[in-house]
Amino acid sequence: MELLVNPASYANALELIQLGVHQIFLGDNQFCTRNNCHVTLAEISEILNLKKNTKVLILINRFFFEPDLPALDEYLNKLSQMKIDGIIFSDFAVNQICYERKIKHKLIYNPETLVTNYEQLPFYWDNNIQEVCLARELTHREIKDIGIHKNQMMIQIQVAGYAYMMHSRWKLISNFQQTQNIKENLSQTKLYLREISRQEPSIIFENDDGTHILTNYSLNLLDVLPDLYTYGVDTVRVDSFLHNANWIMATTKVYLEAIQHINNRSYVQTLVKKLPNDKYSHGFYHMNKADLVYLNQTENVYE
C-alpha cells in the first residue's frame, strides 16, 4: 500500500519528497481543477530531478470541449517526453490522445463518483487504464468485493481531506451575487451552504471551472487502514484541496507511520489522536441500508 498526497505548493512538494512520501500529484490549472499545487512544465521537470524515490503523478481532471483539445494534445505530448510516473484523469479525451500518440505513461482514472463495482474494471483495463479511484460513497463490504475481483487492476481510495460532492460549470455564486445585488466579490472564497436535511453545512467554492461543493468534514479512514490493506487497496489518497501545508504535513506523517505498521491494527488505531484537530468522518464506510433515510420523510428507513 502506498500513500498519495496533493501538495499545497511547489515548496510543499519538496517537503513531502524529503519526508519520503510514496507518491505526490500536482498539475497545471489550465488542465485540472480542485488542485492545491499549480506547477508549470519547467517546475515539473525540476521536481522530477529532485524526487528521489517519490513517484510524481500529473493531475488532468478537467472536462474538455472541442476547442480545448489542441492545447490538451500539446500538453500531453510534452508530458510524454518527461519521466513522470503517471497521469490522473477524468475525461476519456486524455485516454484517447494517449492511445493515438502511443503515450506509455500509467493512466489512473478518477471520475470521482462513477467507479462503484468490479464489473466495470475489465472495460477500464481493456482501455489501457492500470488504476482506478473508487467512489467515496462505497461501504466497506463494497470495497472488499471490488478488491476480491480486481485481478490485475490497481485500486485507489481517498482516506483524508474534504470529500467532493458536486461540480457545476455554472458560476452559481457569481449569479447569486448579481441577482441579490451583493457588492462583495465572493468568488475564490470558501463559503458554506446549509440544507435543512443536513446537520452539517457543505463547503461551496467557485473558481474559473465553475462551482464546487464539498463536505465540511474531512474523511478519516486511518483506523480502518489495515482493513483497506487486507481488501487489496493499492493506493490511499490524501486530498488536500482547501487545506494548508501544515495540515498536509501533519496528516501525511501520521498516515506514513500507519502504513509502516499496517499489520499492527491496535498500533494504527492509536495514531488517530496524532491527526490535526479537525471534523472527521468515515463517510459511507460503515453505512448499512438501515442508515439510509428518505429526505422528505426522515421517520421512515429502508428495510
Solvent accessible surface area in square Angstrom, and as a share of the most:
residue,aa,sasa,rsa
1,M,46,0.21
2,E,49,0.22
3,L,0,0.00
4,L,0,0.00
5,V,0,0.00
6,N,2,0.01
7,P,0,0.00
8,A,26,0.20
9,S,47,0.30
10,Y,60,0.23
11,A,64,0.50
12,N,2,0.01
13,A,0,0.00
14,L,50,0.25
15,E,84,0.38
16,L,0,0.00
17,I,5,0.03
18,Q,127,0.57
19,L,58,0.29
20,G,45,0.43
21,V,1,0.01
22,H,53,0.24
23,Q,9,0.04
24,I,0,0.00
25,F,7,0.03
26,L,0,0.00
27,G,0,0.00
28,D,26,0.14
29,N,72,0.37
30,Q,97,0.43
31,F,12,0.05
32,C,1,0.01
33,T,4,0.03
34,R,29,0.11
35,N,16,0.08
36,N,37,0.19
37,C,0,0.00
38,H,92,0.41
39,V,0,0.00
40,T,63,0.37
41,L,50,0.25
42,A,66,0.51
43,E,54,0.24
44,I,0,0.00
45,S,46,0.30
46,E,80,0.36
47,I,0,0.00
48,L,25,0.13
49,N,123,0.63
50,L,91,0.45
51,K,42,0.18
52,K,133,0.56
53,N,149,0.76
54,T,3,0.02
55,K,82,0.35
56,V,0,0.00
57,L,3,0.02
58,I,0,0.00
59,L,7,0.04
60,I,0,0.00
61,N,10,0.05
62,R,45,0.16
63,F,101,0.42
64,F,23,0.10
65,F,111,0.46
66,E,135,0.60
67,P,117,0.73
68,D,43,0.22
69,L,51,0.25
70,P,94,0.59
71,A,36,0.28
72,L,0,0.00
73,D,42,0.22
74,E,95,0.42
75,Y,10,0.04
76,L,1,0.00
77,N,49,0.25
78,K,84,0.36
79,L,0,0.00
80,S,40,0.26
81,Q,135,0.60
82,M,33,0.15
83,K,174,0.74
84,I,11,0.06
85,D,45,0.24
86,G,0,0.00
87,I,0,0.00
88,I,3,0.02
89,F,0,0.00
90,S,7,0.05
91,D,23,0.12
92,F,66,0.28
93,A,23,0.18
94,V,0,0.00
95,N,13,0.07
96,Q,88,0.39
97,I,18,0.09
98,C,2,0.01
99,Y,162,0.62
100,E,110,0.49
101,R,112,0.41
102,K,152,0.65
103,I,11,0.06
104,K,172,0.73
105,H,27,0.12
106,K,54,0.23
107,L,1,0.01
108,I,1,0.01
109,Y,13,0.05
110,N,14,0.07
111,P,13,0.08
112,E,19,0.08
113,T,50,0.29
114,L,104,0.52
115,V,0,0.00
116,T,56,0.33
117,N,63,0.32
118,Y,68,0.26
119,E,132,0.59
120,Q,43,0.19
121,L,5,0.03
122,P,76,0.48
123,F,117,0.49
124,Y,15,0.06
125,W,95,0.33
126,D,114,0.59
127,N,50,0.26
128,N,73,0.38
129,I,0,0.00
130,Q,48,0.21
131,E,2,0.01
132,V,0,0.00
133,C,2,0.01
134,L,4,0.02
135,A,1,0.01
136,R,27,0.10
137,E,70,0.31
138,L,9,0.04
139,T,24,0.14
140,H,45,0.20
141,R,148,0.54
142,E,75,0.34
143,I,2,0.01
144,K,95,0.40
145,D,59,0.31
146,I,2,0.01
147,G,10,0.10
148,I,115,0.58
149,H,71,0.32
150,K,37,0.16
151,N,132,0.68
152,Q,130,0.58
153,M,4,0.02
154,M,66,0.30
155,I,0,0.00
156,Q,0,0.00
157,I,7,0.03
158,Q,2,0.01
159,V,0,0.00
160,A,2,0.01
161,G,0,0.00
162,Y,25,0.09
163,A,8,0.06
164,Y,32,0.12
165,M,62,0.27
166,M,71,0.32
167,H,42,0.19
168,S,22,0.14
169,R,105,0.38
170,W,179,0.63
171,K,74,0.32
172,L,71,0.35
173,I,10,0.05
174,S,29,0.19
175,N,62,0.32
176,F,109,0.45
177,Q,21,0.09
178,Q,133,0.59
179,T,101,0.58
180,Q,103,0.46
181,N,118,0.60
182,I,61,0.31
183,K,189,0.80
184,E,119,0.53
185,N,110,0.56
186,L,27,0.13
187,S,29,0.18
188,Q,107,0.48
189,T,56,0.33
190,K,72,0.30
191,L,47,0.23
192,Y,117,0.44
193,L,72,0.36
194,R,161,0.59
195,E,70,0.32
196,I,187,0.95
197,S,56,0.36
198,R,112,0.41
199,Q,177,0.79
200,E,71,0.32
201,P,20,0.12
202,S,5,0.03
203,I,0,0.00
204,I,18,0.09
205,F,21,0.09
206,E,6,0.03
207,N,25,0.13
208,D,126,0.65
209,D,17,0.09
210,G,0,0.00
211,T,0,0.00
212,H,0,0.00
213,I,21,0.11
214,L,5,0.03
215,T,11,0.07
216,N,21,0.11
217,Y,52,0.20
218,S,0,0.00
219,L,9,0.05
220,N,13,0.07
221,L,8,0.04
222,L,0,0.00
223,D,36,0.18
224,V,9,0.05
225,L,0,0.00
226,P,7,0.04
227,D,31,0.16
228,L,0,0.00
229,Y,95,0.36
230,T,105,0.61
231,Y,33,0.12
232,G,22,0.21
233,V,4,0.02
234,D,35,0.18
235,T,0,0.00
236,V,0,0.00
237,R,7,0.03
238,V,0,0.00
239,D,25,0.13
240,S,0,0.00
241,F,23,0.10
242,L,46,0.23
243,H,21,0.09
244,N,93,0.48
245,A,33,0.26
246,N,122,0.63
247,W,21,0.07
248,I,0,0.00
249,M,35,0.15
250,A,39,0.30
251,T,2,0.01
252,T,0,0.00
253,K,107,0.45
254,V,8,0.05
255,Y,1,0.00
256,L,17,0.08
257,E,40,0.18
258,A,0,0.00
259,I,22,0.11
260,Q,138,0.61
261,H,71,0.32
262,I,16,0.08
263,N,134,0.69
264,N,71,0.37
265,R,109,0.40
266,S,78,0.50
267,Y,74,0.28
268,V,0,0.00
269,Q,86,0.38
270,T,66,0.38
271,L,3,0.01
272,V,52,0.30
273,K,160,0.68
274,K,108,0.46
275,L,16,0.08
276,P,28,0.18
277,N,161,0.83
278,D,48,0.25
279,K,106,0.45
280,Y,69,0.26
281,S,35,0.22
282,H,62,0.28
283,G,24,0.23
284,F,75,0.31
285,Y,6,0.02
286,H,96,0.43
287,M,54,0.24
288,N,74,0.38
289,K,148,0.63
290,A,65,0.50
291,D,79,0.41
292,L,72,0.36
293,V,66,0.38
294,Y,91,0.35
295,L,131,0.65
296,N,133,0.68
297,Q,83,0.37
298,T,90,0.52
299,E,137,0.62
300,N,62,0.32
301,V,67,0.39
302,Y,97,0.37
303,E,190,0.85
